[in-house]
Each structure stands twice: as structure tokens, then as C-alpha cells.
Amino acid sequence: MVSFVSETILRVGPFNITNTVLNTILVDAIIVIGAVHLSKGLKKVPSLFQALIETIIETFYNLSESVAPNRGKKIFPYVMSFFLFILIANWSGLIPGVASIGFFEHSGPHENKFIPLLRPATSELNTTLALAIISSFATHMFAINTIGIKHYIGRYLSLSPINLFIGILEIISEITKVVSLSFRLFGNIFAGEVVLLTVSSIFAFLFPVPFLMLEVIVGIVQALVFSLLTMAFMAILSTPHEPKEVNTI
């Protein structure tokens, strides 16, 4: 049974180190090592790995520029960072040993609970909620920096009753964005973990393979959805209601 809450592996003073925290460290390590390896091994005639990374980066950059002309260069780093982290975090559950290597903890008179040492970070709501909050915060800071504080506040506050009502709806929509981003990502990855655990406990060989392939696709789709929605929110919120030249520096 996959728990909704991540399990504590060890304690450092007042802090609990959970299996999703350890998985986050693993994901960060993979990203850093991959970036260092790629930067040191750049070639004019790219290898397959370099060509794949360049294609992904170019695709996201061009998409950012098409969605938000003159602002795509600033939006791109956020979108690319979210995509890479979420994609690797989603796929980390498919690494042999993740969620399957751990220990048993006595939880009742005749019951022992299995505690995995590593668990996909995005299969826990705390992680996905933190990602959604970071996305929302970055979006609002980007909007303020781009259109100015006056136009930003004017989106939510106005002396006109109609515009004020629209502003209230905008505030509510910003809250629902955080909820939507976090629960969508968490729900899909958590459900995948439950399905894989259930199928693998019944059929050890061959039968789980299609479900593993499905989780590969789900991991890509959910990373794309989160990052592209962040891109769209940044583009929309950094567009002033009134014509105004935005800051492109």
C-alpha cells in the first residue's frame, strides 16, 4: 500500500529526512551531473545525447518566444527548469530499486509496514504543492518586473465595480491555479505508483511492462503540462490590460 504521506527515513535534529527528500536529492544530482557532463563534452558534431538535449532546449525556447514575444528569453529558464526536474522526478520511480528497496517498520501487534528508502518526489502532495507555489510566485514576480507594479495591482484593484469584481475573480483564479497544478501532478504520479505496485505484486514478469511504458508517457505528459501551463500563466500575467511597452531587458 502506497502511503499518501512520505515516510521518515532519518532525523537530523528537529528535521525529518523523508524518502521523497532523498529522491529529490537524487534528481538534483542527476540534473547537475548531466549538465556538467554535457558542458564539458560539447562537440561541433553532436553525439546522440547532445543532439537530443539541444533539440529539447531549442523546442522550448522557440515555443516560449512564440507564446510571449520579447519575453520568451526570460520565461524560458523557468519553463525548462520545471520540465527537467518534474520529468526526471516522475521517471525516477521507474529506476530499479526506487520504491522497492527499503526496510520494514513495526506498526502494530502483528503488522509490519514496508518503508522504501526512495520514493518519487512528485508522488507526494507536499512536493507538487511546493512546485505549484514556486511557479505562482515566480509568475507574479515576473509580471511585476515586466509590466510594473501599477499595472500589476490594476489587474486586481479598481475603482470601477465591474473591474473590481473581475479582479476578485482573478485572485480566486490564482488560488485555483496552485491547487490545479499541484493536485494534477500529484494525482497522476501517485496513481501510477499504486498501479505499478499492484500489478507487480500480482505478476512479476512481462505483464507489468505495458504499465511501465504507460508511466513513461505519463511522466512526459505531466512534465509538459506543468511547464507549459507555467509558460502560459507567465505570458498572460505579464501582458498589461492597457497597451504598454513591456520591459525586455
N, C-alpha and C positions, 0 to 999 in steps of 0.2 A: 504493500500500500504506500503510495507516494503522499507524503505529508504536504499540506498547504504551506506550512512554515518550515523554513530551513532549520537544520539541526546543528547544534553547537558541537564543534569538534574539540576545541580547547579554549581556555580563558587566559587572557593576558591582562592582569589587574582587573579593572572594572569592565573590560571589554570582552565580548563573546566573539570568537572567531568561528563563523559558521562554514558549512561546506560550500555555500554559494559564494562566500567571500574568497575562499581558496580557489574556487573556479574562476572568479573574476581576476585574481592574480595570475592564474594560468593563461587566461585570454589576453590580458595585457602583455604578458611575457611573449606570447606568440606574435602579437602585433609588433612589438618592439624588435624582436629578433628578426622577423620578416622584413621590417623596414630597414634595419641595419644591413642585413644580407643583400637586399635589393640595391641599396645606395652604394655599397662597396663593389657590387658586381655589375654595374650598368655597362651595357655594350651598345655599340652602334648597330650591330646586327643582334637584335634582342633574342634571348632564349624564350622558350615557351612560357615560363613563369613570368618573365619581364613583359612579354607581349600581352599576356592576359591582364596583368595589373595595369599596364598602360591603357589598354582598351577600356577597362572598367573606369579608370580615372577620367579619361577623355570623354566617355559617355556621360558621366555625372556632371562634368564641367560644362559640356555643351548644353545639357539639359538645364542646368542652373542658369546659364546665360539666356536660354530661350524663355524660361519662365519669368525671370527677373532681369531684363536688360539693364546693363550698367551696375547691377548689384550682384550678379551671379558670382563674381570673383570673391565677394565677401561671404556669400551664402554657402559656396561650395565646401569650405573646410568643415563646417558644421555637419552638412549632409553626409560627406564622405566619412567623417569620424563615427557618426551614428551607424551608418551602414556597416562598416568594417567590424565595429565592436559587437553589434547585435548579431550579425551573420555568424561570426566565429563563436559567440556565446551560444547561439542556437545550435550550431553544429557540434559544439563541444560534447553534447550529450551522446553523440554517436562515436566518440573516441572510446576504444576498448578500455575498460576499467573505470570510466566515469559512470557513477551511479550503480556500479556493480561490485566495486572493491570497498570494503568498509569493515565494520565490527558490529557485534550485537550488544544491545544495552538492555539490562533487566528493567522491564516496565510493569511487571505485575507478578502475582504469585506463580503463574505457570505460563508466562508470556515474555518473550524476548523480542525487542524491536531492532530491526536492521538499520544501521546508520551509515550511509555512504560517505566516504571521505570527500568526494567531489560530486557536485550536483549542478547542472546547467543554471547559470545565474538568472537567466530570463524565465526560468520555471518557477520563480518566487516573486510574489507581488511587490515586495519591498524594492527589488532591483528595477522592475519595469516602471514602478511609480516614480522612483528617483530619476530614471531616464526621461520620463514624461515631464517632470518638474524642471529638469535641466533644459529640455527642449523649449518649454514655455518661457522660462526665464531668459534664455538666450534670444528667443524670438522678440520679446518685449524690449530687451536692451538694444538689440539690433535696430528695431523700429525707432526707438528714441534717438539713437545715434544718426539714423538716416534721415528722418523727417523732422526731427526737433521735438522738444518737449511740448511746445504749444500745440502742434498738430496732433501729437500723440494723445494728450489729455482731451483735446477737442473731439476725439473719436468716441469718448465715453461721457463727457460732461458738456452740456449745452444749456443755454437759456431757453431754447425752443422746446416746448413739451414733447413734441414728436421726436426730435433728435435726442432728447434726454431718455425717452423710452427706448429708442433704438440703442442708445449707449448702454442701458441696463441689460438689454438682451445680449449685447456684445460681451459684457462682463460675464454673464451666465454662460455664454458660448465658450469663453476662455477656460472656465472651470470644467465644462463638459469635455473640452479637448484633452485635458490632462487625464480625466477619467477614461475616456475612449482610448487614448494611446496606450495607457498602462494596462487596462483590462484586456484589450485586443491581443497584445503581445503575450501577456501572461497566460491568458486562456488557451491560446493555440499551442504554446510550447508545453504548458503543464498537461494539457490533454494528450499531446503526443507522447510525453513521458509515461503517462498512465497506460496508453495503448501499447507502447513498446514493452513495458513491464508485464502487462497481462499476457500479451502474445508470446513473449519469450519464456514466460513461466509455464506455458502450455506446450509450445513447440520450440524445441531447442535449435533445430536446423532448418534451413531453406524457407520455411513458411514466414519467418519474420522479415526476410529480405525485401519484399514489396513495401512493407511498412517502414523499413529503414529508408528506402528510396523516397517514399512519400514525405518523410521527415526532412530529407534533404531539400525537397521542393518547398515545403512549408517554411523551413528556415530562411531560404532565399526570399520568398514572398513576404514574410513578416518583416524582414530587414528592409526590403524595398518599400513596403507600405509605411513603416515608421519614418524612414529617412525622407521619402518623397512628400509625405504629409508635412513634415517639418519644413521642407523646402517651400511648399505651397503656403503654409502659415506665415513664414518669413516674408515671402513675396507680397502677400496680401496686406499684412500689417505694416509693411514699410512703404506702402503706396498711400500717399495722402488723399484725403477726401477731396481737397481742392487742388487744382493744378499747382505744382511747386517743383522746383528743381531739387532733386534729392542729392545728398552728399555721396559722391562716388570715390572720394579719396580714401 
